[in-house]
Every structure is written in structure tokens, then in C-alpha cells.
Amino acid sequence: MDDDENLDDRGALIVGPEMPRRGRFALLVSDSFWIDITEIGDTVRLDFRPRTIRERVELWRRKWGL
């Protein structure tokens, strides 16, 4: 099996248990990505993946009031 076939477009960032103070942490994510934030105790997990075309169209419609 080719290594390119095993690539996955999803990702995750886990921050914890000692969280950065509010205003000290920034993660810039393009609006072409979907992000889900899960808090588990003192840990925060950020899961992200590319948005589907349908999700992107919905986002643009809300953003531009269409």
C-alpha cells in the first residue's frame, strides 16, 4: 500500500493540564477548516478537519447574509 493512501486530513491539538492564561494563547485556523473544542477536566482538545464543500457554502451564506 502506498504511503500517500494512508494520509488523513484530520488533526488534533491537546492543551493541558496547565492551560495558558486567557489571552496568552492563539491558534489561527482558516475558515476552510471545521474545528471542535472539547474540555475534559483541565485539558482542552481541539479537533480540526477541512470543511466539506457543503459546509463551506453554508458558512459563506451566513457570512454574507445570502
C-alpha positions in Angstrom: 0.0 0.0 0.0 1.3 3.4 -0.9 2.1 5.8 2.0 0.0 8.6 0.3 -3.1 6.4 0.6 -2.6 6.4 4.4 -2.6 10.2 4.8 -5.5 11.7 6.7 -6.6 15.4 6.6 -7.7 15.5 10.2 -5.7 16.7 13.2 -5.9 17.4 16.9 -4.2 19.7 19.3 -4.3 18.9 23.0 -3.5 21.5 25.6 -3.3 20.7 29.3 -3.3 20.1 32.1 -1.8 23.5 32.8 -3.6 25.8 30.4 -2.1 29.1 29.2 -3.6 32.1 30.8 -6.5 33.7 29.0 -5.3 36.0 26.2 -1.9 34.2 26.1 -2.7 31.6 23.5 -3.9 32.0 19.9 -4.5 29.4 17.2 -5.2 30.8 13.8 -7.3 28.4 11.7 -8.6 29.2 8.2 -12.4 29.3 7.8 -11.9 26.4 5.3 -11.4 24.2 8.4 -14.0 22.9 10.8 -12.9 22.9 14.5 -14.5 21.2 17.5 -13.4 22.1 21.1 -13.8 19.5 23.9 -13.0 20.2 27.5 -12.1 17.2 29.7 -11.2 18.3 33.2 -8.2 20.6 32.9 -7.4 19.6 29.3 -8.7 21.1 26.1 -8.8 19.1 22.9 -9.1 20.9 19.6 -10.1 18.6 16.7 -10.0 20.0 13.2 -10.5 18.9 9.6 -11.1 20.5 6.2 -14.7 21.6 5.7 -16.7 19.9 3.1 -17.9 22.0 0.1 -21.4 21.9 1.6 -20.1 23.3 4.9 -18.1 26.0 3.2 -21.1 27.1 1.2 -23.2 27.3 4.3 -20.5 29.3 6.1 -20.3 31.8 3.2 -24.1 32.1 3.0 -24.2 33.0 6.8 -21.2 35.3 6.5 -22.5 37.3 3.5 -26.2 37.1 4.5 -27.3 35.2 1.5 
